[in-house]
Amino acid sequence: MSPSAGPPGLDEMETLSLENDYLTIRILPSHGGKLVSLRSVRTGEEFLLPPLNPYRHVSALAPFSESDGGGFDECLPSVASCESMEGMPPVADHGDLWRKPWQVDARRGAIMLHTEAASRPLRLSRTAFLQETCLVLDYELLNLSDRPTTWLWSAHPLLSVEAGDRILLPKEIENVAVEYSAGDNFKRGSSIDWPLATTLSGERTDLRVMGEQDGTTAHKLFARMEQQGFAALYRHRAHQGIAIQFDSKMLPFLGLWVSCGAWPQEGVQKQYTVALEPTTSSVDSLAAASKNGTARVLNPHEQCHWRLEFHLLGASHPLELDVFMAATEKLSNIPDR
């Protein structure tokens, strides 16, 4: 593992890398500890969305549309911006951490980073390491203060996609909640069927299949994870894909962001992406989570832990869709660690 050259716009900024026979990853500590690359060695496929804009530092209250718009960020203590609540400062769009430099604690064998939130007395530490065909991310969240603190956390891995790529969720998922829908294809706050849903215009659509980059489609959905904590994206052309495994007791919801070029509203470059987002809450706003009972509370100086595993399926040989689906089912049956 060594510092390496990164995507366009990094120039003199240091990236840290991990690699083995199956995977290579790159992390940018100076910009939110962002994962900027998750690549298959066998095929060369890049599974994280490249930056839409050059990497640059932004203000403490800048909207996420001023970010690079790609890669994998951490959202804490909220995804949506929130006004001041419970005597705490307001929270900016997509939280505090993506706009801050992270401190490097270790870089040999594993990459250990940490940073502190600006709007809450919280320190998030993350350790990244590779286990054969799997990227493991271990998290520790610590309340630094002498008072209880509310929070929510969401992973924000923006994945590179192509038309026809397929989203896989556990078979138990039969409906999802609509947080946002561009053009009001679905009613916000409603529950729609998964995977075959009906739009407000009466059109039947398969939410599993990534559509063309039409410039009009985008939606944010939430699924409740009951027994199985996993989600996956299969890339037909490469005959491989990424499956995310997590503990559904600690992370009982999955956010699903699908954008076919409808975001951001400003600017020339648009997101064509799927984000599979394990999260603590069924909504993006910490204020809304506090109202619906899904906000988390850390007591004074309390800490908690969780883990994400990104499995590259098809790392050593091509997989047809049915074999890929069977492999995700096997992952979902592995006991929580």
Wavefront OBJ file of the C-alpha trace (Angstrom):
o trace
v 0.000 0.000 0.000
v 1.371 3.411 -0.901
v 0.354 6.945 -1.867
v -0.668 6.952 -5.509
v -1.923 9.165 -8.286
v -5.679 9.758 -8.211
v -8.546 10.854 -10.438
v -8.425 14.147 -12.382
v -8.360 17.126 -10.053
v -6.353 15.468 -7.286
v -2.990 16.742 -8.551
v -0.814 17.096 -5.449
v -3.341 15.660 -2.987
v -2.360 12.346 -1.449
v -4.461 9.253 -1.935
v -3.932 6.066 0.043
v -4.379 2.685 -1.593
v -4.955 -0.961 -0.726
v -4.653 -3.762 -3.247
v -4.578 -7.538 -3.532
v -5.129 -10.076 -6.323
v -8.814 -9.143 -6.634
v -9.427 -5.539 -5.560
v -7.797 -2.145 -5.510
v -9.190 0.792 -3.516
v -8.103 4.394 -3.141
v -9.002 6.836 -0.370
v -8.627 10.609 -0.218
v -8.134 11.636 3.444
v -8.079 15.388 2.740
v -11.609 15.347 1.310
v -13.872 13.622 3.788
v -11.918 10.369 3.880
v -13.651 9.695 0.561
v -13.255 6.353 -1.195
v -12.511 7.471 -4.735
v -11.979 4.068 -6.354
v -13.148 0.466 -5.924
v -11.813 -1.510 -8.878
v -11.774 -5.143 -9.998
v -8.280 -6.397 -10.824
v -9.551 -9.086 -13.213
v -11.699 -6.869 -15.422
v -10.489 -3.364 -14.578
v -14.087 -2.361 -13.849
v -14.476 0.730 -11.668
v -17.503 0.448 -9.374
v -17.470 3.946 -7.859
v -18.761 6.947 -9.766
v -15.889 9.172 -10.969
v -15.979 12.826 -9.865
v -18.330 15.100 -11.782
v -16.318 18.165 -10.755
v -12.746 18.783 -9.562
v -12.045 18.082 -5.899
v -12.004 21.293 -3.886
v -12.607 22.461 -0.351
v -16.008 24.033 0.322
v -17.577 26.023 3.128
v -19.068 24.498 6.269
v -22.599 25.100 4.966
v -22.119 24.399 1.241
v -24.729 22.150 -0.389
v -23.640 18.740 -1.635
v -24.098 19.972 -5.216
v -20.849 21.930 -4.704
v -18.943 18.700 -4.021
v -17.213 16.557 -6.641
v -20.416 14.507 -6.832
v -18.820 11.051 -6.981
v -17.162 8.372 -4.852
v -18.159 7.178 -1.381
v -18.744 9.669 1.439
v -19.956 9.284 5.038
v -23.125 11.169 6.050
v -23.283 12.167 9.744
v -25.237 13.357 11.751
v -27.840 13.785 8.981
v -28.168 13.394 5.224
v -30.617 16.226 4.608
v -29.833 19.646 6.040
v -31.544 20.433 9.368
v -32.265 23.547 11.351
v -31.004 23.931 14.920
v -32.646 21.455 17.304
v -32.207 20.358 20.924
v -29.848 23.284 21.480
v -27.468 21.948 18.834
v -26.271 23.839 15.720
v -27.925 23.294 12.326
v -26.642 20.460 10.118
v -25.529 21.187 6.568
v -26.531 19.204 3.473
v -25.242 15.600 3.592
v -23.792 16.246 7.033
v -20.455 17.466 8.306
v -17.873 14.869 7.338
v -17.608 14.964 3.526
v -16.335 18.542 3.612
v -13.625 17.977 6.247
v -10.091 16.536 6.136
v -9.701 13.269 8.039
v -6.690 12.383 10.172
v -4.672 9.339 9.126
v -4.008 7.061 12.094
v -2.527 4.053 10.250
v -1.742 3.152 6.652
v 0.096 -0.176 6.745
v -2.058 -3.265 6.174
v -5.190 -1.193 6.893
v -6.145 2.454 6.462
v -7.391 3.957 9.725
v -8.893 7.453 9.673
v -10.968 9.625 11.957
v -12.626 13.030 12.069
v -15.033 14.995 14.254
v -18.412 16.383 13.291
v -18.897 20.144 13.402
v -22.545 20.219 14.469
v -22.442 17.453 17.090
v -19.759 16.318 19.588
v -19.142 13.112 17.631
v -15.960 11.430 16.422
v -16.203 8.866 13.626
v -13.316 6.454 13.095
v -13.142 4.078 10.113
v -10.752 1.228 9.397
v -10.567 -0.125 5.846
v -8.880 -3.416 4.923
v -9.124 -6.130 2.285
v -10.026 -9.785 2.864
v -9.580 -11.579 -0.469
v -12.555 -10.419 -2.596
v -14.025 -8.181 0.118
v -13.453 -4.600 1.269
v -14.231 -4.381 4.993
v -15.082 -1.072 6.670
v -15.176 -1.063 10.474
v -16.701 1.981 12.186
v -16.551 3.416 15.690
v -18.659 6.405 16.732
v -17.878 8.178 20.015
v -19.825 10.863 21.878
v -17.146 13.280 23.081
v -19.454 15.269 25.344
v -21.065 15.104 28.780
v -24.610 15.105 27.396
v -26.655 12.725 25.216
v -26.403 13.406 21.478
v -28.803 12.467 18.676
v -27.548 11.382 15.263
v -28.135 9.321 12.169
v -25.557 7.831 9.837
v -25.778 6.750 6.228
v -23.236 5.269 3.871
v -23.153 7.188 0.576
v -21.446 4.997 -2.046
v -22.273 6.414 -5.474
v -21.822 3.541 -7.899
v -20.927 3.748 -11.559
v -23.725 2.229 -13.671
v -24.791 1.336 -17.179
v -28.268 0.845 -18.629
v -29.458 -2.656 -17.803
v -27.456 -3.021 -14.599
v -29.583 -4.705 -11.965
v -30.272 -3.817 -8.321
v -30.804 -6.774 -5.996
v -32.469 -6.564 -2.574
v -33.527 -9.362 -0.191
v -36.590 -11.337 -1.260
v -38.382 -10.167 1.892
v -38.529 -6.585 0.529
v -42.002 -6.119 -0.989
v -42.369 -2.338 -0.739
v -40.260 0.780 -0.305
v -40.972 4.287 1.018
v -40.588 7.297 -1.288
v -38.424 10.070 0.182
v -37.988 11.986 -3.092
v -39.010 11.628 -6.729
v -37.897 13.940 -9.544
v -40.833 15.055 -11.643
v -43.138 13.510 -9.039
v -43.109 10.087 -10.714
v -43.994 8.749 -7.271
v -45.803 10.507 -4.444
v -43.434 11.613 -1.732
v -44.154 9.949 1.592
v -45.975 7.077 -0.081
v -45.188 3.360 -0.068
v -44.742 1.687 -3.469
v -44.338 -1.927 -4.492
v -40.884 -3.425 -4.941
v -39.669 -4.334 -7.479
v -42.576 -3.598 -9.871
v -44.053 -0.191 -9.082
v -46.702 1.989 -10.713
v -45.939 5.669 -11.319
v -48.493 8.429 -10.765
v -49.100 8.432 -14.537
v -50.020 4.734 -14.400
v -46.827 3.419 -15.989
v -45.516 0.106 -14.663
v -41.766 0.185 -14.019
v -39.200 -2.355 -12.825
v -37.185 -0.588 -10.141
v -34.493 -3.285 -10.252
v -33.277 -2.372 -13.741
v -31.165 0.729 -14.363
v -32.668 2.836 -17.137
v -31.046 5.012 -19.761
v -29.565 8.382 -18.848
v -32.740 10.328 -19.620
v -32.045 13.511 -17.650
v -35.420 13.357 -15.879
v -35.486 10.291 -13.597
v -34.246 10.331 -10.003
v -35.695 8.921 -6.816
v -34.696 8.267 -3.218
v -36.325 5.248 -1.634
v -36.034 3.481 1.715
v -36.387 -0.232 2.421
v -36.664 -1.718 5.888
v -34.203 -4.564 6.398
v -35.841 -7.291 8.464
v -33.685 -10.427 8.700
v -31.229 -9.922 5.851
v -28.846 -6.993 5.535
v -27.566 -6.876 1.988
v -27.959 -5.097 -1.324
v -26.165 -5.629 -4.614
v -25.570 -4.208 -8.071
v -24.909 -6.551 -11.013
v -23.155 -5.282 -14.146
v -24.271 -7.359 -17.125
v -21.446 -6.359 -19.455
v -18.712 -7.358 -16.994
v -20.608 -10.344 -15.541
v -19.692 -9.251 -12.032
v -20.923 -6.868 -9.359
v -20.766 -5.511 -5.819
v -22.785 -6.874 -2.878
v -22.913 -4.892 0.367
v -23.435 -6.916 3.552
v -24.302 -5.372 6.923
v -25.939 -6.103 10.269
v -29.648 -5.315 9.939
v -29.956 -4.964 13.707
v -27.501 -2.065 13.756
v -28.435 -0.727 10.310
v -32.120 -1.597 9.877
v -32.744 0.464 6.738
v -31.376 0.777 3.221
v -31.522 4.043 1.322
v -31.661 3.639 -2.453
v -30.695 6.628 -4.608
v -31.180 6.233 -8.358
v -30.288 9.111 -10.683
v -30.515 8.917 -14.473
v -29.029 12.358 -15.002
v -31.634 14.422 -13.135
v -29.258 15.708 -10.413
v -27.838 18.228 -9.711
v -30.315 20.658 -11.226
v -27.540 23.203 -11.816
v -24.397 22.609 -13.840
v -23.497 20.629 -16.927
v -22.329 17.388 -15.307
v -25.122 15.143 -14.003
v -25.125 12.014 -11.850
v -25.838 8.713 -13.568
v -25.626 6.447 -10.582
v -27.120 4.069 -8.054
v -26.280 4.447 -4.369
v -26.935 1.522 -2.026
v -26.962 3.189 1.395
v -27.140 1.127 4.604
v -28.360 3.520 7.281
v -29.660 3.842 10.818
v -32.832 5.721 9.800
v -35.815 5.509 7.458
v -35.503 9.172 6.444
v -32.725 11.546 5.348
v -33.370 14.283 7.930
v -32.228 13.994 11.536
v -35.141 16.232 12.535
v -37.594 13.871 10.799
v -35.830 10.854 12.329
v -36.267 12.371 15.786
v -39.988 12.691 15.095
v -40.497 9.167 13.743
v -38.337 7.464 16.379
v -35.442 6.343 14.163
v -32.866 8.878 15.392
v -30.109 7.305 17.456
v -28.861 8.599 20.816
v -25.358 8.215 22.216
v -25.068 8.824 25.945
v -22.156 10.838 27.372
v -18.830 9.313 26.239
v -20.642 6.254 24.884
v -19.449 4.581 21.704
v -20.948 2.173 19.187
v -19.603 0.042 16.344
v -20.763 -1.339 13.013
v -19.312 -2.940 9.889
v -19.890 -2.848 6.143
v -18.538 -5.471 3.748
v -18.273 -4.799 0.018
v -18.003 -8.150 -1.749
v -16.794 -8.269 -5.348
v -18.748 -11.171 -6.848
v -17.239 -12.424 -10.072
v -13.770 -11.403 -8.920
v -12.015 -14.493 -10.326
v -14.377 -15.533 -13.169
v -17.515 -14.221 -14.935
v -20.919 -14.818 -13.314
v -24.264 -14.982 -15.067
v -27.102 -13.152 -13.329
v -28.682 -16.280 -11.829
v -25.347 -17.384 -10.343
v -24.729 -13.851 -9.049
v -28.153 -13.843 -7.391
v -27.443 -17.195 -5.746
v -24.136 -15.831 -4.456
v -25.885 -12.855 -2.835
v -28.322 -15.222 -1.153
v -25.396 -17.147 0.334
v -23.955 -13.904 1.685
v -27.284 -12.987 3.247
v -27.292 -16.257 5.203
v -23.911 -15.658 6.846
v -24.482 -14.961 10.583
v -23.839 -11.388 11.725
v -20.335 -10.891 13.027
l 1 2 3 4 5 6 7 8 9 10 11 12 13 14 15 16 17 18 19 20 21 22 23 24 25 26 27 28 29 30 31 32 33 34 35 36 37 38 39 40 41 42 43 44 45 46 47 48 49 50 51 52 53 54 55 56 57 58 59 60 61 62 63 64 65 66 67 68 69 70 71 72 73 74 75 76 77 78 79 80 81 82 83 84 85 86 87 88 89 90 91 92 93 94 95 96 97 98 99 100 101 102 103 104 105 106 107 108 109 110 111 112 113 114 115 116 117 118 119 120 121 122 123 124 125 126 127 128 129 130 131 132 133 134 135 136 137 138 139 140 141 142 143 144 145 146 147 148 149 150 151 152 153 154 155 156 157 158 159 160 161 162 163 164 165 166 167 168 169 170 171 172 173 174 175 176 177 178 179 180 181 182 183 184 185 186 187 188 189 190 191 192 193 194 195 196 197 198 199 200 201 202 203 204 205 206 207 208 209 210 211 212 213 214 215 216 217 218 219 220 221 222 223 224 225 226 227 228 229 230 231 232 233 234 235 236 237 238 239 240 241 242 243 244 245 246 247 248 249 250 251 252 253 254 255 256 257 258 259 260 261 262 263 264 265 266 267 268 269 270 271 272 273 274 275 276 277 278 279 280 281 282 283 284 285 286 287 288 289 290 291 292 293 294 295 296 297 298 299 300 301 302 303 304 305 306 307 308 309 310 311 312 313 314 315 316 317 318 319 320 321 322 323 324 325 326 327 328 329 330 331 332 333 334 335 336 337
